[in-house]
Amino acid sequence: MRIFIDTSAFLAILDADDKNHPKASESWKKLVLSSDLLVCHNYVLVETLALLQNRFGMRAVRVFSEDVLPVVHIEWIDETTHNTAINALITAAKRDLSLVDCVSFEIMRKLGIKTAFTFDSHFAKQGFNCIP
């Protein structure tokens, strides 16, 4: 099975002060030990790296790059997926929905991924199963 990993999960894994850290750490350990393929896309990486660098500095970026990324399969976004996501964002017309979220939904549908490791309620609203 393939599991999509969202920025909110990455941040909760790495930030011990995050309210979701205990749940995220437990879920992450189970996912890494499973035979599931862990997937995200390069927009999630850009978003995660920017937030880690801004909030915690380069050490956090290094930990993420060296300890987390090696176990994650990265999907690279093409122009068609990007444009489809922008159209979905504009159509949704919601301030709290991001382009990265819309790209995530498009990639998950495109790849047939039904489950996301996330703390973002938008995934459940889109009909995806969420971990935890």
C-alpha positions in Angstrom: 0.0 0.0 0.0 1.1 3.6 -0.6 0.7 6.3 2.1 1.0 10.0 1.3 3.0 12.1 3.8 1.9 15.7 4.3 3.8 18.7 5.6 1.8 18.7 8.8 3.0 15.2 9.6 6.6 15.9 8.8 6.5 19.0 11.1 4.8 17.0 13.9 7.4 14.3 13.6 10.3 16.7 13.9 9.0 19.3 16.4 8.9 17.8 20.0 6.8 20.8 21.1 4.1 20.2 18.5 0.8 19.1 20.1 0.6 16.2 17.6 4.2 15.0 18.1 3.4 12.0 20.3 0.8 10.7 17.8 3.1 11.6 14.8 6.1 9.8 16.3 4.1 6.6 17.0 2.6 6.6 13.5 5.9 7.4 11.9 7.6 4.4 13.6 4.9 2.1 12.5 5.0 3.4 8.9 8.7 3.2 8.6 8.7 -0.4 9.8 5.8 -1.4 7.5 6.1 -2.5 3.9 4.1 0.5 2.8 5.6 2.9 0.2 5.8 6.4 1.7 5.1 9.1 -0.9 5.2 12.9 -1.1 5.8 15.4 -3.8 8.4 18.1 -4.3 6.0 20.9 -3.4 5.6 19.3 0.1 9.4 19.2 0.3 9.7 22.9 -0.5 7.0 23.8 2.0 8.5 21.6 4.7 12.0 22.7 4.2 11.0 26.4 4.3 9.1 25.9 7.5 11.8 23.9 9.2 14.5 26.4 8.2 12.4 29.4 9.4 11.3 27.9 12.7 14.2 25.7 13.7 17.2 26.5 11.6 19.6 24.5 9.3 20.1 21.7 11.8 16.4 20.7 11.4 16.8 20.9 7.6 19.8 18.6 7.8 18.0 16.1 10.1 15.0 16.1 7.8 17.2 15.6 4.7 19.4 12.9 6.2 17.0 11.0 8.5 13.5 11.3 7.0 13.8 11.8 3.2 15.7 8.6 2.5 12.6 6.5 3.3 10.2 8.6 1.2 9.5 8.3 -2.5 9.3 11.8 -4.1 6.9 12.5 -7.0 8.0 15.4 -9.1 5.2 17.7 -10.2 4.8 18.4 -13.9 3.1 21.3 -15.6 -0.2 19.6 -16.1 -0.5 18.6 -12.5 0.5 22.1 -11.4 -2.1 23.7 -13.6 -4.8 21.3 -12.5 -4.1 22.1 -8.9 -4.2 25.9 -9.5 -7.6 25.5 -11.2 -8.8 23.4 -8.2 -7.5 26.1 -5.8 -9.3 28.9 -7.7 -12.5 26.9 -8.0 -12.5 26.0 -4.3 -12.1 29.7 -3.4 -11.0 29.0 0.2 -8.4 31.1 1.9 -7.2 28.2 4.1 -6.7 25.8 1.3 -3.2 25.9 -0.3 -1.8 25.1 -3.7 0.4 22.5 -2.0 -2.8 20.8 -0.6 -4.4 20.9 -4.1 -1.3 19.4 -5.7 -1.4 16.7 -2.9 -5.0 15.8 -3.7 -4.3 15.6 -7.4 -1.2 13.4 -6.9 -3.1 11.1 -4.6 -5.9 10.7 -7.0 -3.5 10.2 -10.0 -1.6 7.5 -8.1 -4.6 5.9 -6.5 -3.4 6.7 -3.0 -6.3 6.6 -0.5 -4.5 7.2 2.8 -2.5 10.2 4.0 -0.4 10.7 7.1 -1.5 14.2 8.0 -3.0 16.5 10.6 -4.6 18.7 8.0 -8.4 18.3 8.0 -8.6 19.1 4.2 -7.5 15.6 3.4 -10.5 14.0 5.2 -12.8 16.6 3.6 -11.5 15.4 0.2 -12.5 11.8 1.1 -9.1 10.4 2.0 -8.4 8.2 4.9 -6.1 9.9 7.4 -3.4 8.6 9.8 -3.5 8.9 12.7 
